[in-house]
């Protein structure tokens, strides 16, 4: 085996291992507590429905999140803000 081929083989193994580590790394945690805290500050009790709505925000469904929070009694501005907080990692 030529020297260049050996070097390529030696470098390929670690590159594959490190590349796999990137895919295996956990995604950044979204900020559900910030979402629920803003809801609570708006005077609405945090229920399972509120948590589910904040989870929608975590997954990028900001319109669905805001709609569900509004239906739970959260004022529109607070609902939009809470959903934006849910979508952003801490």
Secondary structure as GFF3:
##gff-version 3
##sequence-region A 1 90
A	DSSP	alpha_helix	3	24	.	.	.	ID=ss1
A	DSSP	alpha_helix	32	41	.	.	.	ID=ss2
A	DSSP	alpha_helix	48	58	.	.	.	ID=ss3
A	DSSP	alpha_helix	62	71	.	.	.	ID=ss4
A	DSSP	alpha_helix	76	87	.	.	.	ID=ss5
###
